[in-house]
Amino acid sequence: MISSFKITHDERQIAIYAGMVTSAFAFAEFSSGVVWGRLSDKVGRKPVLITGLAGTGLSMLIFGFAPSLPVALLARALGGLLNGNIGVLQTTVAELVTVKEHQPRAYTIMPFVWSLGSFLGPALGGALAQPCESYPSVFPRGTVFDKFPFLLPNLVCTVILAGGVIIGILFLEETHQEKKLRRDIGLEAGQWILSRLCKRDSHLEALTKGGDANFEDHRSLLDEDEEPPGYRTTEGSPRLSSTRIHSPIPPQKSLGSDLGNPKAKCRGTKRAFTRPVVLTIIAYGILA
């Protein structure tokens, strides 16, 4: 893509510009990660996640229509600024999976999906890039795909992200302790759609249960008729007197009891960047 801008014919300069386009996204995402995390504490996890998907789709559209290197750099930087989903998504998983024994299994899903996209994405982009040269019978010359040869893979990714936004609006539940009780119109619409789709299945299930109940009624009548008069009884198994056992365990505090306590809240960025956190960031930077 950098070579198509025709800003230089030196391959070493092209490699430098390609590195600038790649690093623009990472630097912008690093700069805005803490801001998106704080915003998710105020407005909730779901709006931030959906905004990140929408921002990534917008940046891909701009990147596909980029006529020059500065526009491509701006598009990638915009995608990084509007995408704070990595940290917020990890927090969402921690709030969804409250059992500590199940959290390692849940956290392994994110690296798996990331790795899956890391080798499927470049393969898809390479197959769809410059479609007028790769598929001339489907994409003839003189069309918009001839003027912008890298628009098609970005359009496909935008469509996938749009599907993710729709699914998130309709089916993603809020996990923030204080925001999860508010009304979610999108989630209500998703539940209505599911109820309409599953209405036929539930009707068939009700008919099946009704048939089974009728069969059990007929069977019970037959069993009562076959029993001798001396063995008929209206009592079931012998009744035992209930006993009350007083538990010495004191009542536990609810999870939301400490939310109003100002001491339990985070007191700034300094407490967030502890020594293990800083060492982890340095380790990831060395790996990158």
Stockholm file with secondary structure:
# STOCKHOLM 1.0

chainA/1-288         MISSFKITHDERQIAIYAGMVTSAFAFAEFSSGVVWGRLSDKVGRKPVLITGLAGTGLSMLIFGFAPSLPVALLARALGGLLNGNIGVLQTTVAELVTVKEHQPRAYTIMPFVWSLGSFLGPALGGALAQPCESYPSVFPRGTVFDKFPFLLPNLVCTVILAGGVIIGILFLEETHQEKKLRRDIGLEAGQWILSRLCKRDSHLEALTKGGDANFEDHRSLLDEDEEPPGYRTTEGSPRLSSTRIHSPIPPQKSLGSDLGNPKAKCRGTKRAFTRPVVLTIIAYGILA
#=GR chainA/1-288 SS CTGGGTSCCCHHHHHHHHHHHHHHHHHHHHHHHHHHHHHHHHHCHHHHHHHHHHHHHHHHHHHHTCCSHHHHHHHHHHHHHTCCHHHHHHHHHHHHCCCTTTHHHHHTHHHHHHHHHHHHHHHHHHHHSSHHHHCTTTSCTTSHHHHSTTHHHHHHHHHHHHHHHHHHHHHCCCCCTTTTTSCCHHHHHHHHHHHHHTHHHHHHHHHHHHHHHHHHHHHHHHHHHHSCGGGCCSCCSCCCCCCCCCCCCCCCCCGGGGTTCGGGSCCCHHHHSCHHHHHHHHHHHHHC
#=GC SS_cons         CTGGGTSCCCHHHHHHHHHHHHHHHHHHHHHHHHHHHHHHHHHCHHHHHHHHHHHHHHHHHHHHTCCSHHHHHHHHHHHHHTCCHHHHHHHHHHHHCCCTTTHHHHHTHHHHHHHHHHHHHHHHHHHHSSHHHHCTTTSCTTSHHHHSTTHHHHHHHHHHHHHHHHHHHHHCCCCCTTTTTSCCHHHHHHHHHHHHHTHHHHHHHHHHHHHHHHHHHHHHHHHHHHSCGGGCCSCCSCCCCCCCCCCCCCCCCCGGGGTTCGGGSCCCHHHHSCHHHHHHHHHHHHHC
//
